[in-house]
Amino acid sequence: MNVYDLQQKILQLKKQNDVCILAHSYVAREISEIADFTGDSYGLSVQAANVPNQTVLMCGVRFMAETCKILSPQKKVLLANPLAGCPMAEQMDKQLITQVKEQFPDYLVMAYINTTAELKTIADVCVTSSSAVKIAKAVKQDKILFIPDCNLGTFVAGQVPEKEFKLLQGGCPVHASIRPQAVQEMKRLHPNALVLVHPECVPEVTAQADYVGSTTGIMAYAEQSDAKEFIIGTEISISEHLQYDCPDKYFYPLSKELICPNMKSMTLVDVYRNLTGEDGEEIFLDEETLHLAKKCIDNMIQLGG
């Protein structure tokens, strides 16, 4: 069976079974083409909460499916590939952060959306990469413990110098692997290209960028810009999507190493098998976790996130 035929079967099945398919921007193009919504993790969760479908299939990683369940506890939430985790979300646990909180009791705990549901239960406020600066400025507290990504935390701290930040050594291993020399080399090869990077990159990389922002922000910037060439410093799928969406422009991945193996672990066949009931995993969270984890997301929304 070819890709097109499989996509048509999936479209038929999702309509027949009344399933909403969500695809993160980092997944393969053939999956995003059959999704009802494509975007970043929090945006997809909001879409899931607003659609009438009672079953949601997340083509992303586990923490994204958990966030969907937190915002839509009454719905059936499926994770397309049960093996799709997130090293950043999983590198800090509740026990560790509880100990850190005891050492710094006067610090507000600000958790990146890229954290497990369990870790969200002890966070004061949640943030996305696009809302982190705004929320850091908006909170009343002057001391912030930012978890888990120290690179995003460093970027936010630079934008909010009036507040004190405590950072831990954590982050996205894919984005953090990019060296500043890679930016210099790509600029040499494409001197007319603008450099657009994600704040999960190390500070020496973001310092050389023309724009630093979320995945959604990078895509919007490239689509709206009058420039014709761009060096894209986030997961390599974004360069591919932009090439399809803006065929009159040129997009160059900052590095061929910018590949998330977890996002790439799911296939169109996984989606199909979820819809036929052969595979996948339903996400279950206990009532206490749902209640406590939602508090930090509600605080984010209240602060304009």
C-alpha atoms as a printed R data frame, in Angstrom:
    type eleno elety resid chain resno       x      y      z
1   ATOM     1    CA   MET     A     1   0.000  0.000  0.000
2   ATOM     2    CA   ASN     A     2   1.371  3.422 -0.906
3   ATOM     3    CA   VAL     A     3   1.307  6.528  1.312
4   ATOM     4    CA   TYR     A     4  -1.649  8.144 -0.444
5   ATOM     5    CA   ASP     A     5  -3.842  5.034 -0.142
6   ATOM     6    CA   LEU     A     6  -2.969  4.679  3.542
7   ATOM     7    CA   GLN     A     7  -3.775  8.341  4.152
8   ATOM     8    CA   GLN     A     8  -7.190  7.877  2.514
9   ATOM     9    CA   LYS     A     9  -7.913  4.873  4.748
10  ATOM    10    CA   ILE     A    10  -6.945  6.935  7.804
11  ATOM    11    CA   LEU     A    11  -9.176  9.839  6.776
12  ATOM    12    CA   GLN     A    12 -12.068  7.425  6.339
13  ATOM    13    CA   LEU     A    13 -11.453  5.722  9.690
14  ATOM    14    CA   LYS     A    14 -11.089  8.944 11.697
15  ATOM    15    CA   LYS     A    15 -14.413 10.182 10.324
16  ATOM    16    CA   GLN     A    16 -16.068  6.819 10.934
17  ATOM    17    CA   ASN     A    17 -14.746  6.601 14.511
18  ATOM    18    CA   ASP     A    18 -15.144 10.322 15.273
19  ATOM    19    CA   VAL     A    19 -11.474 10.780 16.192
20  ATOM    20    CA   CYS     A    20  -9.578 14.078 16.232
21  ATOM    21    CA   ILE     A    21  -5.965 13.629 15.107
22  ATOM    22    CA   LEU     A    22  -3.371 16.024 16.504
23  ATOM    23    CA   ALA     A    23   0.118 16.212 15.000
24  ATOM    24    CA   HIS     A    24   3.034 18.068 16.504
25  ATOM    25    CA   SER     A    25   5.019 20.154 14.025
26  ATOM    26    CA   TYR     A    26   8.011 17.835 14.405
27  ATOM    27    CA   VAL     A    27   6.332 14.705 13.031
28  ATOM    28    CA   ALA     A    28   6.645 13.518  9.434
29  ATOM    29    CA   ARG     A    29   4.855 15.421  6.685
30  ATOM    30    CA   GLU     A    30   2.664 12.468  5.697
31  ATOM    31    CA   ILE     A    31   1.228 12.424  9.230
32  ATOM    32    CA   SER     A    32   0.608 16.160  9.460
33  ATOM    33    CA   GLU     A    33  -1.276 15.982  6.147
34  ATOM    34    CA   ILE     A    34  -4.000 13.780  7.660
35  ATOM    35    CA   ALA     A    35  -4.184 15.603 11.012
36  ATOM    36    CA   ASP     A    36  -7.064 17.831 12.040
37  ATOM    37    CA   PHE     A    37  -4.611 20.197 13.721
38  ATOM    38    CA   THR     A    38  -0.858 20.661 13.529
39  ATOM    39    CA   GLY     A    39   1.112 22.839 15.911
40  ATOM    40    CA   ASP     A    40   2.993 23.039 19.193
41  ATOM    41    CA   SER     A    41   2.232 20.966 22.278
42  ATOM    42    CA   TYR     A    42   0.073 23.415 24.238
43  ATOM    43    CA   GLY     A    43  -1.788 24.702 21.175
44  ATOM    44    CA   LEU     A    44  -2.746 21.151 20.258
45  ATOM    45    CA   SER     A    45  -4.048 20.508 23.769
46  ATOM    46    CA   VAL     A    46  -6.266 23.581 23.556
47  ATOM    47    CA   GLN     A    47  -7.609 22.403 20.197
48  ATOM    48    CA   ALA     A    48  -8.328 18.987 21.698
49  ATOM    49    CA   ALA     A    49 -10.344 20.582 24.497
50  ATOM    50    CA   ASN     A    50 -12.409 22.635 22.050
51  ATOM    51    CA   VAL     A    51 -13.368 19.979 19.488
52  ATOM    52    CA   PRO     A    52 -16.573 17.929 19.940
53  ATOM    53    CA   ASN     A    53 -14.765 14.610 19.333
54  ATOM    54    CA   GLN     A    54 -14.606 12.399 22.418
55  ATOM    55    CA   THR     A    55 -11.484 10.587 21.224
56  ATOM    56    CA   VAL     A    56  -8.185 12.348 20.540
57  ATOM    57    CA   LEU     A    57  -5.136 10.751 18.928
58  ATOM    58    CA   MET     A    58  -1.877 12.536 19.763
59  ATOM    59    CA   CYS     A    59   0.881 12.156 17.187
60  ATOM    60    CA   GLY     A    60   3.555 13.524 19.453
61  ATOM    61    CA   VAL     A    61   5.323 12.511 22.648
62  ATOM    62    CA   ARG     A    62   3.967 11.350 26.000
63  ATOM    63    CA   PHE     A    63   3.933 14.657 27.898
64  ATOM    64    CA   MET     A    64   1.839 16.159 25.077
65  ATOM    65    CA   ALA     A    65  -0.752 13.409 25.397
66  ATOM    66    CA   GLU     A    66  -0.730 13.929 29.172
67  ATOM    67    CA   THR     A    67  -1.365 17.662 28.719
68  ATOM    68    CA   CYS     A    68  -4.296 16.822 26.449
69  ATOM    69    CA   LYS     A    69  -5.710 14.582 29.168
70  ATOM    70    CA   ILE     A    70  -5.234 17.284 31.821
71  ATOM    71    CA   LEU     A    71  -7.228 19.777 29.751
72  ATOM    72    CA   SER     A    72  -9.783 17.194 28.556
73  ATOM    73    CA   PRO     A    73 -10.112 14.646 31.381
74  ATOM    74    CA   GLN     A    74 -13.470 13.414 30.089
75  ATOM    75    CA   LYS     A    75 -12.035 12.465 26.692
76  ATOM    76    CA   LYS     A    76 -10.221  9.354 25.544
77  ATOM    77    CA   VAL     A    77  -6.659 10.376 24.710
78  ATOM    78    CA   LEU     A    78  -4.438  8.044 22.696
79  ATOM    79    CA   LEU     A    79  -0.687  8.258 22.175
80  ATOM    80    CA   ALA     A    80   0.150  7.125 18.628
81  ATOM    81    CA   ASN     A    81   3.404  5.431 19.634
82  ATOM    82    CA   PRO     A    82   3.753  4.391 23.295
83  ATOM    83    CA   LEU     A    83   7.559  4.547 22.993
84  ATOM    84    CA   ALA     A    84   7.545  8.246 22.102
85  ATOM    85    CA   GLY     A    85   8.905  9.960 25.185
86  ATOM    86    CA   CYS     A    86  10.796 13.219 25.720
87  ATOM    87    CA   PRO     A    87  14.259 13.203 27.369
88  ATOM    88    CA   MET     A    88  13.797 16.773 28.575
89  ATOM    89    CA   ALA     A    89  10.410 16.081 30.159
90  ATOM    90    CA   GLU     A    90  11.671 12.922 31.833
91  ATOM    91    CA   GLN     A    91  15.059 14.095 33.140
92  ATOM    92    CA   MET     A    92  13.676 15.655 36.342
93  ATOM    93    CA   ASP     A    93  11.171 14.002 38.656
94  ATOM    94    CA   LYS     A    94   8.910 15.090 41.485
95  ATOM    95    CA   GLN     A    95  11.299 13.926 44.189
96  ATOM    96    CA   LEU     A    96  14.223 15.960 42.842
97  ATOM    97    CA   ILE     A    97  12.265 19.181 42.415
98  ATOM    98    CA   THR     A    98  10.638 18.767 45.830
99  ATOM    99    CA   GLN     A    99  14.142 18.664 47.336
100 ATOM   100    CA   VAL     A   100  15.178 21.754 45.355
101 ATOM   101    CA   LYS     A   101  12.038 23.572 46.504
102 ATOM   102    CA   GLU     A   102  13.006 22.841 50.111
103 ATOM   103    CA   GLN     A   103  16.403 24.455 49.483
104 ATOM   104    CA   PHE     A   104  14.851 27.509 47.809
105 ATOM   105    CA   PRO     A   105  11.445 27.919 49.508
106 ATOM   106    CA   ASP     A   106  11.003 31.544 48.431
107 ATOM   107    CA   TYR     A   107  11.294 30.744 44.707
108 ATOM   108    CA   LEU     A   108   8.273 30.373 42.457
109 ATOM   109    CA   VAL     A   109   8.454 27.128 40.449
110 ATOM   110    CA   MET     A   110   7.971 27.875 36.760
111 ATOM   111    CA   ALA     A   111   7.646 24.701 34.685
112 ATOM   112    CA   TYR     A   112   8.076 24.536 30.944
113 ATOM   113    CA   ILE     A   113   5.115 22.791 29.295
114 ATOM   114    CA   ASN     A   114   7.664 20.116 28.282
115 ATOM   115    CA   THR     A   115   7.379 18.367 31.648
116 ATOM   116    CA   THR     A   116   5.535 15.295 32.872
117 ATOM   117    CA   ALA     A   117   2.086 15.536 34.434
118 ATOM   118    CA   GLU     A   118   3.630 14.407 37.728
119 ATOM   119    CA   LEU     A   119   6.122 17.280 37.729
120 ATOM   120    CA   LYS     A   120   3.399 19.788 36.876
121 ATOM   121    CA   THR     A   121   1.642 18.845 40.116
122 ATOM   122    CA   ILE     A   122   4.280 20.689 42.171
123 ATOM   123    CA   ALA     A   123   4.787 23.658 39.822
124 ATOM   124    CA   ASP     A   124   3.290 27.064 40.543
125 ATOM   125    CA   VAL     A   125   2.884 28.110 36.927
126 ATOM   126    CA   CYS     A   126   3.422 26.535 33.529
127 ATOM   127    CA   VAL     A   127   4.846 28.312 30.459
128 ATOM   128    CA   THR     A   128   5.396 27.697 26.775
129 ATOM   129    CA   SER     A   129   8.455 28.882 24.873
130 ATOM   130    CA   SER     A   130   6.346 31.693 23.408
131 ATOM   131    CA   SER     A   131   4.758 32.810 26.694
132 ATOM   132    CA   ALA     A   132   7.647 32.310 29.142
133 ATOM   133    CA   VAL     A   133   9.008 35.868 28.998
134 ATOM   134    CA   LYS     A   134   5.556 37.439 29.329
135 ATOM   135    CA   ILE     A   135   4.626 35.257 32.289
136 ATOM   136    CA   ALA     A   136   7.987 35.724 34.027
137 ATOM   137    CA   LYS     A   137   7.358 39.480 33.892
138 ATOM   138    CA   ALA     A   138   3.744 39.080 35.035
139 ATOM   139    CA   VAL     A   139   4.236 36.930 38.143
140 ATOM   140    CA   LYS     A   140   4.475 38.842 41.416
141 ATOM   141    CA   GLN     A   141   7.448 36.874 42.719
142 ATOM   142    CA   ASP     A   142  10.945 38.231 42.077
143 ATOM   143    CA   LYS     A   143  12.646 34.831 42.435
144 ATOM   144    CA   ILE     A   144  11.970 32.068 39.904
145 ATOM   145    CA   LEU     A   145  13.064 28.435 39.807
146 ATOM   146    CA   PHE     A   146  12.804 27.616 36.101
147 ATOM   147    CA   ILE     A   147  12.591 23.924 35.132
148 ATOM   148    CA   PRO     A   148  13.742 21.891 33.317
149 ATOM   149    CA   ASP     A   149  15.479 23.655 30.395
150 ATOM   150    CA   CYS     A   150  18.435 25.808 31.473
151 ATOM   151    CA   ASN     A   151  18.857 27.190 27.934
152 ATOM   152    CA   LEU     A   152  15.273 28.432 27.694
153 ATOM   153    CA   GLY     A   153  15.622 29.626 31.283
154 ATOM   154    CA   THR     A   154  18.774 31.574 30.402
155 ATOM   155    CA   PHE     A   155  16.998 33.178 27.447
156 ATOM   156    CA   VAL     A   156  14.029 34.182 29.624
157 ATOM   157    CA   ALA     A   157  16.319 35.503 32.372
158 ATOM   158    CA   GLY     A   158  18.070 37.688 29.805
159 ATOM   159    CA   GLN     A   159  14.733 39.207 28.819
160 ATOM   160    CA   VAL     A   160  13.655 39.727 32.438
161 ATOM   161    CA   PRO     A   161  16.785 41.092 34.165
162 ATOM   162    CA   GLU     A   162  14.791 42.576 37.019
163 ATOM   163    CA   LYS     A   163  14.139 39.099 38.434
164 ATOM   164    CA   GLU     A   164  16.386 36.436 39.903
165 ATOM   165    CA   PHE     A   165  16.419 33.004 38.259
166 ATOM   166    CA   LYS     A   166  17.575 29.659 39.603
167 ATOM   167    CA   LEU     A   167  18.349 27.161 36.823
168 ATOM   168    CA   LEU     A   168  19.129 23.451 36.867
169 ATOM   169    CA   GLN     A   169  21.153 21.519 34.297
170 ATOM   170    CA   GLY     A   170  18.448 20.212 32.012
171 ATOM   171    CA   GLY     A   171  17.139 20.704 28.514
172 ATOM   172    CA   CYS     A   172  16.523 19.286 25.068
173 ATOM   173    CA   PRO     A   173  19.541 17.192 24.030
174 ATOM   174    CA   VAL     A   174  18.769 17.743 20.334
175 ATOM   175    CA   HIS     A   175  18.662 21.547 20.459
176 ATOM   176    CA   ALA     A   176  21.471 21.746 23.030
177 ATOM   177    CA   SER     A   177  23.792 19.736 20.779
178 ATOM   178    CA   ILE     A   178  24.097 22.554 18.238
179 ATOM   179    CA   ARG     A   179  27.390 24.402 18.533
180 ATOM   180    CA   PRO     A   180  27.884 28.104 17.731
181 ATOM   181    CA   GLN     A   181  30.354 27.117 14.999
182 ATOM   182    CA   ALA     A   182  27.441 25.560 13.099
183 ATOM   183    CA   VAL     A   183  25.774 28.968 12.857
184 ATOM   184    CA   GLN     A   184  28.966 30.569 11.607
185 ATOM   185    CA   GLU     A   185  29.436 27.879  8.958
186 ATOM   186    CA   MET     A   186  25.850 28.131  7.717
187 ATOM   187    CA   LYS     A   187  26.113 31.922  7.558
188 ATOM   188    CA   ARG     A   188  29.233 31.512  5.461
189 ATOM   189    CA   LEU     A   189  27.413 29.168  3.099
190 ATOM   190    CA   HIS     A   190  24.238 31.294  2.971
191 ATOM   191    CA   PRO     A   191  25.242 34.907  3.696
192 ATOM   192    CA   ASN     A   192  21.814 36.315  2.726
193 ATOM   193    CA   ALA     A   193  19.827 33.980  4.971
194 ATOM   194    CA   LEU     A   194  18.227 35.033  8.242
195 ATOM   195    CA   VAL     A   195  18.931 32.779 11.227
196 ATOM   196    CA   LEU     A   196  15.834 31.654 13.142
197 ATOM   197    CA   VAL     A   197  16.437 29.500 16.231
198 ATOM   198    CA   HIS     A   198  14.567 27.977 19.143
199 ATOM   199    CA   PRO     A   199  15.430 29.213 22.673
200 ATOM   200    CA   GLU     A   200  16.203 25.622 23.681
201 ATOM   201    CA   CYS     A   201  19.527 26.138 21.867
202 ATOM   202    CA   VAL     A   202  22.562 27.190 23.917
203 ATOM   203    CA   PRO     A   203  23.031 30.945 24.507
204 ATOM   204    CA   GLU     A   204  26.053 31.099 22.158
205 ATOM   205    CA   VAL     A   205  23.729 29.974 19.343
206 ATOM   206    CA   THR     A   206  20.738 32.187 20.151
207 ATOM   207    CA   ALA     A   207  23.083 35.199 20.412
208 ATOM   208    CA   GLN     A   208  23.830 34.866 16.684
209 ATOM   209    CA   ALA     A   209  20.195 34.603 15.599
210 ATOM   210    CA   ASP     A   210  18.073 37.178 13.811
211 ATOM   211    CA   TYR     A   211  15.015 35.750 15.549
212 ATOM   212    CA   VAL     A   212  14.610 33.543 18.627
213 ATOM   213    CA   GLY     A   213  11.236 31.981 19.255
214 ATOM   214    CA   SER     A   214   8.967 28.981 19.543
215 ATOM   215    CA   THR     A   215   8.386 26.539 16.711
216 ATOM   216    CA   THR     A   216   5.136 28.315 15.850
217 ATOM   217    CA   GLY     A   217   6.903 31.669 16.086
218 ATOM   218    CA   ILE     A   218   9.709 30.556 13.771
219 ATOM   219    CA   MET     A   219   7.229 29.334 11.163
220 ATOM   220    CA   ALA     A   220   5.143 32.499 11.344
221 ATOM   221    CA   TYR     A   221   8.244 34.704 11.103
222 ATOM   222    CA   ALA     A   222   9.490 32.870  8.011
223 ATOM   223    CA   GLU     A   223   6.097 32.906  6.329
224 ATOM   224    CA   GLN     A   224   5.533 36.629  6.947
225 ATOM   225    CA   SER     A   225   9.064 37.865  6.271
226 ATOM   226    CA   ASP     A   226  10.032 39.534  3.005
227 ATOM   227    CA   ALA     A   227  13.339 37.673  3.146
228 ATOM   228    CA   LYS     A   228  13.830 34.748  0.785
229 ATOM   229    CA   GLU     A   229  16.378 32.599  2.636
230 ATOM   230    CA   PHE     A   230  16.368 31.220  6.169
231 ATOM   231    CA   ILE     A   231  18.583 29.047  8.345
232 ATOM   232    CA   ILE     A   232  16.259 27.107 10.661
233 ATOM   233    CA   GLY     A   233  17.601 26.228 14.114
234 ATOM   234    CA   THR     A   234  15.018 23.766 15.349
235 ATOM   235    CA   GLU     A   235  13.884 20.226 14.530
236 ATOM   236    CA   ILE     A   236  14.591 19.450 10.897
237 ATOM   237    CA   SER     A   237  10.912 18.798 10.103
238 ATOM   238    CA   ILE     A   238  10.235 22.531 10.347
239 ATOM   239    CA   SER     A   239  12.504 23.232  7.371
240 ATOM   240    CA   GLU     A   240  10.584 20.595  5.410
241 ATOM   241    CA   HIS     A   241   7.155 21.974  6.332
242 ATOM   242    CA   LEU     A   242   8.241 25.504  5.433
243 ATOM   243    CA   GLN     A   243   9.507 24.353  2.052
244 ATOM   244    CA   TYR     A   244   6.055 22.986  1.283
245 ATOM   245    CA   ASP     A   245   4.245 26.033  2.697
246 ATOM   246    CA   CYS     A   246   6.533 28.646  1.123
247 ATOM   247    CA   PRO     A   247   7.827 27.164 -2.150
248 ATOM   248    CA   ASP     A   248   9.159 30.552 -3.285
249 ATOM   249    CA   LYS     A   249  11.582 30.695 -0.334
250 ATOM   250    CA   TYR     A   250  14.660 28.694  0.680
251 ATOM   251    CA   PHE     A   251  15.093 26.969  4.025
252 ATOM   252    CA   TYR     A   252  18.316 25.430  5.318
253 ATOM   253    CA   PRO     A   253  18.454 23.309  8.499
254 ATOM   254    CA   LEU     A   254  21.037 24.727 10.885
255 ATOM   255    CA   SER     A   255  22.342 21.201 11.352
256 ATOM   256    CA   LYS     A   256  21.522 17.750 10.009
257 ATOM   257    CA   GLU     A   257  21.735 16.612 13.649
258 ATOM   258    CA   LEU     A   258  18.533 18.465 14.551
259 ATOM   259    CA   ILE     A   259  16.428 15.314 14.511
260 ATOM   260    CA   CYS     A   260  14.186 14.236 17.381
261 ATOM   261    CA   PRO     A   261  14.207 10.424 17.404
262 ATOM   262    CA   ASN     A   262  11.089 10.294 19.553
263 ATOM   263    CA   MET     A   263   9.053 12.377 17.130
264 ATOM   264    CA   LYS     A   264  10.404 10.331 14.254
265 ATOM   265    CA   SER     A   265   9.485  7.073 16.005
266 ATOM   266    CA   MET     A   266   5.838  7.280 14.947
267 ATOM   267    CA   THR     A   267   4.728  6.397 11.455
268 ATOM   268    CA   LEU     A   268   1.621  6.629  9.338
269 ATOM   269    CA   VAL     A   269   1.112  2.917 10.015
270 ATOM   270    CA   ASP     A   270   1.040  3.673 13.763
271 ATOM   271    CA   VAL     A   271  -1.766  6.157 13.151
272 ATOM   272    CA   TYR     A   272  -3.677  3.609 11.086
273 ATOM   273    CA   ARG     A   273  -3.293  0.885 13.713
274 ATOM   274    CA   ASN     A   274  -4.530  3.222 16.444
275 ATOM   275    CA   LEU     A   275  -7.678  3.871 14.450
276 ATOM   276    CA   THR     A   276  -8.267  0.149 13.916
277 ATOM   277    CA   GLY     A   277  -7.637 -0.575 17.598
278 ATOM   278    CA   GLU     A   278  -4.589 -2.732 16.915
279 ATOM   279    CA   ASP     A   279  -2.025 -0.526 18.621
280 ATOM   280    CA   GLY     A   280  -1.429  2.666 20.604
281 ATOM   281    CA   GLU     A   281  -1.916  3.499 24.274
282 ATOM   282    CA   GLU     A   282  -4.698  5.254 26.120
283 ATOM   283    CA   ILE     A   283  -3.471  7.848 28.618
284 ATOM   284    CA   PHE     A   284  -4.766  7.500 32.178
285 ATOM   285    CA   LEU     A   285  -4.071  9.988 34.986
286 ATOM   286    CA   ASP     A   286  -5.508  9.734 38.491
287 ATOM   287    CA   GLU     A   287  -7.867 12.417 39.800
288 ATOM   288    CA   GLU     A   288  -5.289 13.993 42.110
289 ATOM   289    CA   THR     A   289  -2.723 14.349 39.300
290 ATOM   290    CA   LEU     A   290  -5.340 15.801 36.950
291 ATOM   291    CA   HIS     A   291  -6.415 18.333 39.570
292 ATOM   292    CA   LEU     A   292  -2.974 19.424 40.759
293 ATOM   293    CA   ALA     A   293  -1.340 19.483 37.303
294 ATOM   294    CA   LYS     A   294  -4.121 21.656 35.911
295 ATOM   295    CA   LYS     A   295  -3.485 24.370 38.502
296 ATOM   296    CA   CYS     A   296  -0.185 25.484 36.960
297 ATOM   297    CA   ILE     A   297  -1.755 25.490 33.480
298 ATOM   298    CA   ASP     A   298  -4.714 27.529 34.740
299 ATOM   299    CA   ASN     A   299  -2.259 30.021 36.246
300 ATOM   300    CA   MET     A   300  -0.496 30.253 32.874
301 ATOM   301    CA   ILE     A   301  -3.782 31.011 31.128
302 ATOM   302    CA   GLN     A   302  -4.720 33.598 33.763
303 ATOM   303    CA   LEU     A   303  -1.390 35.366 33.252
304 ATOM   304    CA   GLY     A   304  -1.940 35.565 29.521
305 ATOM   305    CA   GLY     A   305  -0.064 32.474 28.391
